[in-house]
């Protein structure tokens, strides 16, 4: 998993806020939401474990 995605997911887990996590890593919130609909990969699996 790329470091940027890892950092996004860690920040999201800490804050519970996609916008805050996205801002922390320099991406748009829509990119964070898009990860949930991406083909299966570690980032998507981590997001699903947090948000079902």
Secondary structure, DSSP 4 states (H G I P E B T S, - for coil): --HHHHHHHHHHHHH--HHHHHHHHT--HHHHHHHTTSSS-HHHHHHHHHH-
